[in-house]
Structure formats: structure tokens, C-alpha cells
Amino acid sequence: MARRAVVVGGGIGGLAAAVALSRRGWQVRVCERAAEFTEIGAGISLWPNALRALAALDLAGRVRGIGAVESVGGVRDRSGRWLSRVDNTELERRYGFPVLMVHRADLVDVLADALPREALLPSTAVTGIGADGDTVVVEHGAGELRADLVVGADGLRSSVRRLHWPDARAPRYAGFTAWRMIAPPLPEPVAGGGETWGRGELFGFTAMTGGRTYCFAAATVPPGGAAPDGEAAELRRRFAQWPDPIPRLLDAVPADGVLRHDVYALPPLPGYAKGRVALLGDAAHAMAPNLGQGACQALEDAVVLAACLDQAADIESALVRYDRLRRPRTRRIARRSARMAALTLAKWPPAAAARDLGARLAPGAAAVRAMAPVLAWRP
């Protein structure tokens, strides 16, 4: 009989795990509390390690077909001067894939389309997880599901983590708020993406398909804030005097087209697996977005989890191996992401000046080499 898995959470990591398990003969059900399988959001950067994980799922080609590649990116200072540049061609030469920008909803569609329709259970909020011998019982609003394995891929505020890891520490505010948006095509195209660093603020942009531009911004502000006249107006107050093309991009963004969210990180968990229940993605290791590795690490998790289950004699030992492989790596990347956030959002003028000088003096190839521990990962 086919082994049964219940994946809680129908985002990128959960759907990737479901695809990986389904293609290994598992009977999979994906429980998603929302009414449909989609993503509320904007763009997402997929680095070479993520595309390698998608290649393991035979989906890298389809995903490349919905994404855009910015030829040159890098970092500018507040005056618009380049501090460092990264050539995507060099990234692809060194690591086998470029950095690809896709719309989150498009990526979810690709992953969901790779699953049988009966595997997808929208409007299914999980309320309990129990055990019946070797079977895990997953309770939800319309009844229960019985499975050999449960995968918690339900994000930062994970119900699976709360139910099965009740002593886990709550997510903590990372110290800054982020905004995301997509600008429509401009009369004069935008060339060369990347980030512009200020003091306690940054603004970034990169090309998407259809001539659109994915934009993101961040600022060190207290959590829980909201602009009284809308987030688009807030961004114009903060960034309208920044170098071109930032003002033009902001002018093109619809007034209701800006998403604002406080950034939270998850304190380290003692383990990503317990019995026949495993966590992946933000449910296991939510991190600051400054390395662009949140979804990338979730995709890695999904591929490694399925491989461990393929190679072990029993589910419990497979999950022990999954935890041993994934927890040290994701912790290192989470720490590195937090350090990068502190660096790029430095507010004290001498610290910001030292940061800019260091970025300007470092050889461009050094940044590419420095990312090797993250990007050279293979399934």
C-alpha cells in the first residue's frame, strides 16, 4: 500500500514537499486553510540552490519559463553611485543557474499543477494532531485525516509547530518592516537592478516578466505601524528623493499595490522532527529576507525530506536524518541573513559609511565567491 502523508500548508515549501513525495509513490493530501491555493505577495528571487532543488523535482524548466533574469545587479549608495556589481552570467557560470525572479503566485501555480487535483484540500484548517499507534491523526474542521507522516509547512505562525512543539519560543521581531510591490512597465525601461542603501533604510528593484519591475523596501521602524494615508504615500515620503529610477517606480505603483509587513524571525528550534511529524520552511526556520533564501531553503527542505524518506528503513529514522542534515545548514543561513540585515540597515552614520566603503573596496567577484556555501548546495 502507498504510504500516506498530510502536508499542512499550501505555500511554496508545502507544495514542493507534496510534489517530491507524490513522485516517490506517496499518497499525499495538502491541507490549506485559505479558500484557494495561491500566494498573496509580489516577487520572489530563486537563487541557484533553489533552482537545483526544482530541477530535482523536474520543474526547473517550467519555472525558468515564468521568470526573468536581470543581467547585472548590485548595490548603490544613497547618491546612486555603484558600490558593487554582480553579473548574473558569472553566477550561472559558477553555480549552474542564474538568479531568477518570478511572481510568487506563478510559482505556486506551477507546483500545484504538478499534483493530482484530489491532493489539494483548500479551506482545511488543521486543529489537532494526535497518534493512533503508527498512524498520525490530523484533525480539521470537516473531520480527520490519517497518515504515516505529517509535514508542517504552514509558515511563521505554524499550527503544527504550536500543536507538536508547544514549548517552542515565539517568533521575534527582526527590527525592521518591509514593503513589496510590482511596478507596471515604464515608458523608459529600467536597467540594472539591485539595492540602494541609506541609513536605516533600503530600496531594491529587479526585472520581472512583461516589462514589470519587482520592488522592495525596508526601514528600521517599530512593529505594528501603518501609514494613515496608505503605504504608497509612506514610501514616497521616504524614497521620493532617492536616485533614479526609484521615484519613477514609486510613481508607477498603484496606490493600493503596496504590501507592508513587519519582519519576524524564528528563534532556533531544538529539532525539526518529532516522531512522525516534520517541519520545513518558515515553520522551522523563518529568517530575515536579506539573503533572499527563505523560499529557497524551503525548496531545499522539501527535496531533502523526500530523499531521506526514500533512503531510510522507517519514517522515524528518516526524519532524524532530515533534521541532522537541515538544521545546521538553515541555522547558519538564518544567522548570516540576520547579520546582513544589520549591515544593510545600519542607521548610525559612521557604521553606514564604513559599510559603503567596505562594499566599494571589495572585488565584485568576492561577493560571488562568498555566497558559495549557500549557492553551491546540491540535493
C-alpha positions in Angstrom: 0.0 0.0 0.0 1.1 3.5 -0.7 2.4 5.4 2.3 0.2 8.4 3.2 1.4 11.9 4.0 -0.5 15.0 5.1 1.2 18.3 4.3 -0.1 21.2 6.3 0.3 24.5 4.4 -0.2 25.0 0.7 2.6 27.5 0.1 5.8 27.1 -1.8 7.5 24.7 0.6 4.4 22.6 1.3 3.6 22.1 -2.3 7.2 21.3 -3.2 7.2 18.6 -0.4 3.9 17.2 -1.7 5.3 17.0 -5.3 8.5 15.3 -4.0 6.6 12.8 -2.0 4.0 12.2 -4.7 6.6 11.4 -7.3 8.0 8.8 -4.9 4.7 6.9 -4.7 3.2 8.6 -1.6 -0.5 9.3 -1.3 -0.4 13.0 -0.4 -3.0 15.4 0.9 -2.2 19.1 1.3 -4.3 21.0 3.8 -4.6 24.7 3.2 -6.6 27.0 5.4 -7.2 29.5 2.6 -10.0 29.0 0.1 -7.6 28.6 -2.8 -4.0 27.6 -3.5 -2.3 30.9 -4.3 0.2 33.4 -2.8 -0.6 36.9 -1.6 2.6 38.7 -2.4 4.8 40.0 -5.1 8.1 38.7 -6.5 10.5 36.1 -5.2 14.1 35.5 -6.1 15.2 32.0 -6.8 18.9 31.5 -6.4 20.9 28.7 -8.0 20.4 26.4 -5.0 16.6 26.7 -5.2 16.6 26.1 -9.0 18.7 23.0 -8.3 16.0 21.8 -5.9 13.4 22.5 -8.5 15.5 20.5 -11.1 15.3 17.6 -8.7 11.5 17.8 -9.0 11.8 18.1 -12.8 10.3 21.6 -12.6 13.3 23.9 -13.2 12.5 24.3 -16.9 8.9 25.3 -16.3 9.9 27.7 -13.6 12.5 29.3 -15.8 9.8 29.8 -18.4 7.8 32.1 -16.0 10.8 34.0 -14.6 13.0 36.9 -15.6 16.8 37.2 -15.3 18.4 40.6 -14.6 21.7 40.7 -16.4 23.5 42.9 -13.8 22.6 43.7 -10.2 24.4 45.1 -7.2 24.4 47.8 -4.6 24.3 51.6 -4.9 24.8 54.2 -2.2 22.3 56.9 -1.4 23.7 59.1 -4.1 23.2 56.4 -6.8 26.9 55.5 -7.1 27.6 51.8 -7.6 29.3 50.2 -4.6 29.4 46.7 -6.1 28.1 44.8 -9.0 27.1 41.2 -9.6 27.0 39.7 -13.1 24.2 37.1 -13.3 26.2 35.4 -16.1 29.1 34.8 -13.7 26.6 33.4 -11.2 25.3 31.0 -13.8 28.8 30.0 -14.9 29.9 29.3 -11.4 26.8 27.7 -9.9 24.9 26.3 -12.9 21.9 28.6 -12.7 21.3 32.4 -12.6 19.2 34.3 -10.1 15.6 34.1 -11.4 12.8 36.5 -10.4 9.3 35.0 -10.5 5.9 36.1 -9.2 5.0 34.1 -6.1 1.6 33.2 -7.4 3.0 31.9 -10.6 5.4 29.6 -8.8 2.6 28.3 -6.6 0.6 27.5 -9.8 3.5 25.5 -11.2 3.9 23.5 -8.1 0.1 22.9 -7.6 -0.3 21.8 -11.3 2.3 19.1 -10.6 -0.1 17.4 -8.1 -3.3 15.5 -8.7 -6.4 17.5 -8.0 -7.5 15.2 -5.2 -4.3 16.0 -3.3 -5.3 19.6 -2.8 -7.7 20.4 0.1 -8.4 24.1 0.3 -10.4 25.6 3.2 -9.0 22.9 5.5 -7.6 24.3 8.7 -5.8 21.8 10.9 -7.0 21.9 14.6 -5.2 18.9 16.1 -2.6 16.3 15.7 -2.6 13.0 17.6 -1.3 9.5 17.4 -3.0 6.1 16.9 -0.3 3.6 17.0 1.9 4.2 14.0 -0.7 6.4 12.5 -0.8 10.2 12.8 -4.3 11.6 13.1 -4.8 15.1 11.7 -8.0 16.8 12.8 -9.6 19.6 10.8 -12.9 21.4 10.5 -14.6 18.8 8.4 -13.2 15.6 10.1 -9.8 13.9 10.2 -7.1 12.5 8.0 -4.9 9.5 9.0 -1.4 9.4 7.7 2.0 7.8 8.2 3.7 11.2 8.1 2.7 14.8 8.7 4.7 17.7 7.3 4.2 21.1 8.9 4.8 23.7 6.2 2.4 26.3 7.5 4.6 29.3 7.9 5.8 31.6 10.6 2.8 31.1 12.8 2.7 27.4 12.3 -0.2 25.5 13.8 1.8 22.2 13.5 4.6 23.8 15.5 2.3 25.1 18.1 0.5 21.8 18.5 3.5 19.5 18.4 6.3 21.7 19.8 4.3 23.6 22.5 7.5 24.8 24.2 9.0 26.4 21.1 9.7 30.1 21.5 7.5 32.6 19.7 8.8 34.4 16.6 10.6 37.7 17.4 10.6 41.0 15.6 13.7 41.2 13.4 13.9 45.0 13.9 12.5 46.3 10.6 9.5 46.5 8.4 9.4 45.6 4.7 7.3 46.8 1.8 6.8 44.8 -1.5 5.2 45.9 -4.8 5.2 45.4 -8.5 5.6 48.4 -10.8 4.0 48.2 -14.3 6.1 48.7 -17.4 7.6 52.2 -17.6 7.9 54.4 -20.8 11.6 54.4 -20.3 12.8 50.9 -19.2 14.7 50.3 -16.0 18.2 48.9 -16.5 20.2 47.1 -13.9 18.6 46.0 -10.7 19.9 45.7 -7.1 19.6 47.6 -3.8 20.3 51.2 -2.8 21.4 51.6 0.8 20.6 54.5 3.0 20.7 54.9 6.8 18.3 52.5 8.4 16.5 52.2 5.0 17.0 50.4 1.7 15.2 50.2 -1.6 15.6 47.4 -4.2 14.3 46.5 -7.6 14.7 43.9 -10.3 13.2 43.0 -13.6 10.1 40.7 -13.9 8.4 39.3 -17.0 6.2 41.5 -19.1 8.4 44.6 -18.5 7.3 44.8 -14.9 9.7 45.6 -12.0 9.6 44.0 -8.6 10.3 46.5 -5.9 11.0 46.1 -2.2 11.9 48.4 0.6 12.8 48.2 4.3 13.2 50.5 7.2 14.1 50.1 10.9 10.8 51.2 12.5 8.8 49.9 15.4 6.5 47.0 14.7 2.7 47.3 14.2 2.8 50.6 12.3 0.6 51.6 9.3 0.6 54.8 7.2 -2.6 56.8 7.8 -2.8 57.7 4.1 -1.6 54.4 2.6 1.7 52.6 2.2 2.3 54.0 -1.3 2.3 57.5 0.2 4.6 56.4 3.0 7.1 55.0 0.5 7.0 58.3 -1.5 7.7 60.2 1.7 10.7 58.0 2.4 12.2 57.5 -1.0 10.9 60.1 -3.5 14.3 62.0 -3.3 16.4 58.8 -3.8 18.2 58.3 -7.1 16.5 57.4 -10.3 14.7 55.1 -11.1 13.3 54.8 -7.6 11.0 57.9 -7.8 9.7 56.8 -11.2 9.0 53.3 -10.0 7.1 54.6 -7.0 5.0 56.9 -9.1 4.0 54.0 -11.3 2.9 51.7 -8.4 -0.9 51.8 -7.8 -2.0 53.4 -4.5 -3.4 50.0 -3.3 -0.5 48.0 -4.7 1.9 48.1 -1.8 2.1 45.3 0.8 3.6 46.1 4.2 4.7 43.5 6.8 6.8 43.5 9.9 9.7 41.0 9.5 9.9 38.3 12.2 12.5 35.6 12.7 12.0 32.3 14.5 14.4 31.5 17.4 16.2 28.2 16.8 14.2 25.1 17.5 15.6 22.1 19.3 14.7 19.9 16.3 12.7 19.9 13.0 11.3 16.5 13.6 9.5 14.7 16.3 8.1 11.1 15.9 6.4 11.1 12.5 6.0 14.9 12.2 8.4 17.2 10.5 8.7 20.9 10.0 10.0 22.7 6.9 10.3 26.2 5.5 9.3 29.2 7.7 7.6 26.8 10.2 11.1 25.5 11.0 13.4 28.4 10.4 11.8 31.7 9.4 14.6 34.1 8.8 15.3 37.7 7.7 14.9 38.1 3.9 18.2 39.8 3.2 19.9 36.9 1.6 16.8 36.0 -0.4 16.9 32.5 1.0 13.5 32.0 2.7 11.7 30.2 -0.1 15.0 28.7 -1.4 15.6 26.9 1.9 12.0 25.6 1.9 12.6 24.1 -1.5 15.8 22.5 -0.3 13.9 21.2 2.8 11.3 19.5 0.6 13.8 17.7 -1.6 16.0 16.5 1.2 12.9 15.3 3.3 11.7 13.2 0.4 15.2 11.8 -0.3 15.6 10.9 3.4 12.3 9.1 3.4 13.4 7.2 0.3 16.6 6.0 1.8 15.7 5.1 5.3 14.1 1.8 6.6 11.5 3.6 8.7 9.9 7.1 8.9 11.3 8.0 12.3 14.9 7.4 11.4 14.4 9.2 8.1 13.2 12.3 10.0 16.1 12.1 12.3 18.4 12.2 9.3 16.4 15.0 7.8 16.8 17.0 11.0 20.5 16.3 11.1 21.0 17.5 7.5 18.8 20.5 7.5 19.0 22.1 10.9 22.7 23.1 10.9 22.6 24.5 7.4 19.4 26.6 7.9 20.7 27.9 11.2 23.9 29.1 9.6 21.9 30.8 6.8 19.5 32.4 9.2 22.4 33.8 11.2 24.0 35.1 8.1 20.7 36.7 7.0 20.4 38.4 10.3 23.9 39.8 10.0 23.2 41.0 6.5 20.1 42.8 7.7 22.0 44.6 10.4 24.7 45.6 7.9 22.4 46.8 5.1 20.1 48.7 7.5 22.8 50.3 9.6 21.5 53.6 10.9 24.5 55.1 12.7 26.2 57.4 10.2 29.8 56.1 10.8 28.6 52.5 10.6 26.8 53.2 7.3 29.8 55.0 5.9 32.1 52.1 6.8 29.6 49.6 5.2 29.6 51.6 2.0 33.4 51.9 1.9 33.8 48.2 2.5 31.3 47.3 -0.3 33.1 49.7 -2.7 36.6 48.3 -2.0 35.7 44.6 -2.1 36.2 43.0 -5.6 33.0 42.1 -7.3 34.0 38.5 -7.7 34.4 38.3 -3.9 30.7 38.6 -3.3 30.0 35.8 -5.7 32.6 33.5 -4.0 31.3 34.5 -0.6 27.9 33.0 -1.4 29.4 29.6 -2.3 28.4 27.9 1.0 24.7 28.9 0.2 24.5 28.6 -3.5 26.7 25.5 -4.2 24.3 23.2 -2.4 23.3 20.1 -4.3 20.4 17.7 -3.5 
